Amino acid sequence: SWEPAPPSLKTRSAMAVASAAEAAVDAYDPLDWRGVIEREGEPFFGRLALEARSNSHLTVECRLLRRMAFSTATTLLTLLMKLQAAGVRVDFVNVNPLVAALFHLLGITAIAGVQIRRT
């Protein structure tokens, strides 16, 4: 159910939402995760580590994050454990239920804050 709809199913309202999302991309935030995160998690994880150098509390916006690969989430867990050891707190906000379940399964919720998106 998390697969994108075929292009032929786009409606005017879906196109308006897409253009609003594209406009939001212009206001770039390095901790605004979007789409699908796979493989090694780059550039998302690199930006997180970079921001952690100058901040002890980070908030990652996940409203537009659709999913994350299992192996990628294990890489994130390793990164978060290193950040926690360095005294950095990370909170993930507006996480969809699928990604939140993956975070809980891997134990990410034990070392980082995870706030599930409410519609």
N, C-alpha and C positions, 0 to 999 in steps of 0.2 A: 504494500500500500504506500510505501514511501517513494516509489518510482515516479518520475515526472509524467504528467499527462502528455499524450501525443500532441504535436503542434496543431493538428486539425481541430482540437477541442478548445482552442483559445476563444474567449469571448471578449467583448469590449471591456468588461470590468476586469478580466484577467490581464488585459493589456495595460489598463490604467495602473493596476497594482505593480506590474513589472516596470513601468516607467517610473513610478514612485520609488521603487527599490533601486533603480539605476541612478536616480537623482540623489538618493542617500549615499551611494557609493562615492559621489563627488566629495562629500564631507568625510574624508578618509580618517579612520581611527584604527591604529594598528592592533587594537584588541577587540575588534568587531569581526567575529568569525562568521563566515557565510558559506553556503553551498555544502559541498561534500569534502571532508578532509580525509585523505588517503595517504598511503605510502609512509613517508617519514614525517608527515605533518608540516612540511615546509610550504610556504613561508610563515605559517601561523606560529609554530613552536619557536622558531628563531626570533620572531618579534616579541613573543612572550618572555623569552630569556633576556632579550635586550632591554625591555622595559623593566625587568626585575633588577637590573643593575642599579637603577636610580630610584626605585620605589619599593617600599616594604609591604604595600598592600595593592593588589591589582584586581580589577574587575573586568572580566571578559564577557562581552555582550554576545549572546548566542541566538538571538531572535531569528536570524536568517540562516542559522546552521541547520541543515536538513539531516545529515547523518555523518558518522565517523566510522571508519573501518576498525575492526577489533584489534588488529595488530598496531594500528596507529594509536589507539587508545592506550595500549600497553606502553608505547613510547612516551605518551603524555604522562602516564603514571610515573615513569622513571624520572622525567623532567620535574614533575611536581614534588617528588620526594627530595630531589636535590635542592629545589627552591625552598622547601619547608626547612631543610637542614640549614639553609643560609638565612633563615628568619623571614622569608617572604610568604605572605598569605595571599592565596588566589581564590577568588570567588567567581563562579560561572552563573550568570543570570539569564533568565528567559530561555532555559534549555528545554527542548522538546522532550516529551516522555520517552521516546525511543533512545535518545542519546543519554538521558538521565538514567535509564535502566542499565545501560552499558557502563556508565560511570559507577553506579552502585555495585554492579556485578564485579568489577575490577578492584573496588575498594577506593576509588578516587574520592568518594564522598567522605571517607574517613580523614583525608588530609587536605581537602579543599571544600569550600562552600559550593553547593549546587542548588540553585533555585529553579524549580520547574516552571515553565511558561504556563500562564493561565489564560488561554485563548488569545 
